[in-house]
Amino acid sequence: HAGGGVRVHLLDASGGVSSTNEPSVPMHRDAVSCLFYVPGAHILLTGSVDSTVRVWPLDQSPFPKGAGIPAIPSAVLSGHEAPVTCVAGCADLGVVVSGASDGTVLLHSLRKARFIRRLLANS
């Protein structure tokens, strides 16, 4: 959503889609521009026009019991000076990689949410 939230939709075995009846979860101060599910870690990463990446541990209880996304992220990864345009993560390596519209790429620790390194465009 343009308001910085995400609405959860469920896929069933037949390929049908149903929406939870919950309102969208407010995730950022501006529009969510990208998201990535980290396999093996049950974590959703969201990037935003607000220049942050947020880390959301997902509830593993079966739907429709819960929306699956907590109200507060476990971490907010900062350091970008432009809107985040892509994000990915790897549980095995324990990293989050995010890119911004200015060409910078940031590496953060997935587990401790610590900044690791900045890679600049054209370097």
One Martini backbone bead per residue (centre of mass of N, CA, C, O) as a GRO file, in nm:
protein
  123
    1HIS     BB    1   0.099   0.034   0.016
    2ALA     BB    2   0.126   0.377   0.013
    3GLY     BB    3   0.105   0.392   0.346
    4GLY     BB    4   0.320   0.150   0.442
    5GLY     BB    5   0.170  -0.120   0.385
    6VAL     BB    6   0.041  -0.462   0.438
    7ARG     BB    7  -0.144  -0.714   0.283
    8VAL     BB    8  -0.279  -1.024   0.356
    9HIS     BB    9  -0.261  -1.315   0.148
   10LEU     BB   10  -0.412  -1.623   0.057
   11LEU     BB   11  -0.312  -1.946  -0.046
   12ASP     BB   12  -0.448  -2.217  -0.183
   13ALA     BB   13  -0.435  -2.532  -0.320
   14SER     BB   14  -0.623  -2.424  -0.576
   15GLY     BB   15  -0.526  -2.102  -0.614
   16GLY     BB   16  -0.667  -1.937  -0.426
   17VAL     BB   17  -0.771  -1.611  -0.303
   18SER     BB   18  -0.744  -1.462   0.023
   19SER     BB   19  -0.838  -1.235   0.263
   20THR     BB   20  -0.785  -1.085   0.522
   21ASN     BB   21  -0.978  -0.889   0.762
   22GLU     BB   22  -0.741  -0.717   0.789
   23PRO     BB   23  -0.569  -0.464   0.806
   24SER     BB   24  -0.314  -0.309   0.723
   25VAL     BB   25   0.023  -0.315   0.794
   26PRO     BB   26   0.218  -0.092   0.944
   27MET     BB   27   0.568  -0.047   0.834
   28HIS     BB   28   0.600   0.253   0.728
   29ARG     BB   29   0.633   0.601   0.645
   30ASP     BB   30   0.620   0.475   0.359
   31ALA     BB   31   0.638   0.316   0.088
   32VAL     BB   32   0.644  -0.001  -0.024
   33SER     BB   33   0.893  -0.138  -0.261
   34CYS     BB   34   0.983  -0.413  -0.106
   35LEU     BB   35   1.020  -0.780  -0.080
   36PHE     BB   36   1.136  -1.062   0.143
   37TYR     BB   37   1.167  -1.405   0.184
   38VAL     BB   38   1.330  -1.598   0.433
   39PRO     BB   39   1.438  -1.891   0.408
   40GLY     BB   40   1.449  -2.067   0.723
   41ALA     BB   41   1.358  -1.791   0.910
   42HIS     BB   42   1.081  -1.651   0.904
   43ILE     BB   43   1.131  -1.379   0.721
   44LEU     BB   44   1.048  -1.039   0.660
   45LEU     BB   45   1.142  -0.809   0.412
   46THR     BB   46   1.137  -0.444   0.401
   47GLY     BB   47   1.117  -0.184   0.168
   48SER     BB   48   1.161   0.185   0.128
   49VAL     BB   49   1.116   0.521   0.062
   50ASP     BB   50   1.234   0.579   0.368
   51SER     BB   51   1.528   0.414   0.363
   52THR     BB   52   1.433   0.134   0.480
   53VAL     BB   53   1.471  -0.173   0.666
   54ARG     BB   54   1.259  -0.441   0.767
   55VAL     BB   55   1.216  -0.684   1.034
   56TRP     BB   56   0.993  -0.983   1.016
   57PRO     BB   57   0.874  -1.204   1.222
   58LEU     BB   58   0.697  -1.490   1.166
   59ASP     BB   59   0.415  -1.643   1.220
   60GLN     BB   60   0.369  -2.008   1.239
   61SER     BB   61   0.085  -2.009   1.252
   62PRO     BB   62  -0.197  -2.094   1.127
   63PHE     BB   63  -0.417  -2.015   0.917
   64PRO     BB   64  -0.633  -1.763   1.047
   65LYS     BB   65  -0.527  -1.698   1.336
   66GLY     BB   66  -0.306  -1.510   1.203
   67ALA     BB   67  -0.135  -1.267   1.023
   68GLY     BB   68   0.200  -1.313   1.086
   69ILE     BB   69   0.241  -1.003   1.151
   70PRO     BB   70   0.379  -0.789   1.338
   71ALA     BB   71   0.354  -0.465   1.470
   72ILE     BB   72   0.669  -0.501   1.524
   73PRO     BB   73   0.976  -0.487   1.446
   74SER     BB   74   1.292  -0.628   1.516
   75ALA     BB   75   1.409  -0.429   1.282
   76VAL     BB   76   1.599  -0.134   1.172
   77LEU     BB   77   1.750  -0.061   0.866
   78SER     BB   78   2.009   0.165   0.811
   79GLY     BB   79   2.184   0.410   0.555
   80HIS     BB   80   2.016   0.515   0.352
   81GLU     BB   81   1.964   0.808   0.112
   82ALA     BB   82   1.754   0.634  -0.044
   83PRO     BB   83   1.542   0.454  -0.189
   84VAL     BB   84   1.437   0.138  -0.162
   85THR     BB   85   1.442  -0.127  -0.429
   86CYS     BB   86   1.600  -0.371  -0.277
   87VAL     BB   87   1.575  -0.709  -0.124
   88ALA     BB   88   1.776  -0.949   0.066
   89GLY     BB   89   1.828  -1.288   0.204
   90CYS     BB   90   2.038  -1.508   0.429
   91ALA     BB   91   2.045  -1.749   0.664
   92ASP     BB   92   2.321  -1.894   0.628
   93LEU     BB   93   2.484  -1.605   0.622
   94GLY     BB   94   2.339  -1.365   0.781
   95VAL     BB   95   2.208  -1.165   0.550
   96VAL     BB   96   2.149  -0.829   0.427
   97VAL     BB   97   2.045  -0.696   0.110
   98SER     BB   98   2.054  -0.355  -0.014
   99GLY     BB   99   1.898  -0.126  -0.246
  100ALA     BB  100   1.925   0.188  -0.414
  101SER     BB  101   1.858   0.454  -0.631
  102ASP     BB  102   2.180   0.549  -0.600
  103GLY     BB  103   2.345   0.247  -0.599
  104THR     BB  104   2.350   0.147  -0.324
  105VAL     BB  105   2.492  -0.106  -0.099
  106LEU     BB  106   2.382  -0.302   0.179
  107LEU     BB  107   2.514  -0.464   0.472
  108HIS     BB  108   2.359  -0.691   0.704
  109SER     BB  109   2.277  -0.839   0.987
  110LEU     BB  110   2.026  -1.056   1.059
  111ARG     BB  111   2.051  -1.117   1.374
  112LYS     BB  112   2.177  -0.810   1.479
  113ALA     BB  113   2.141  -0.559   1.285
  114ARG     BB  114   2.423  -0.497   1.154
  115PHE     BB  115   2.648  -0.314   1.010
  116ILE     BB  116   2.893  -0.388   0.751
  117ARG     BB  117   2.844  -0.258   0.441
  118ARG     BB  118   2.940  -0.032   0.171
  119LEU     BB  119   2.834  -0.004  -0.170
  120LEU     BB  120   2.930   0.170  -0.444
  121ALA     BB  121   2.878   0.313  -0.720
  122ASN     BB  122   3.140   0.273  -0.931
  123SER     BB  123   3.361   0.073  -0.739
   0.00000   0.00000   0.00000
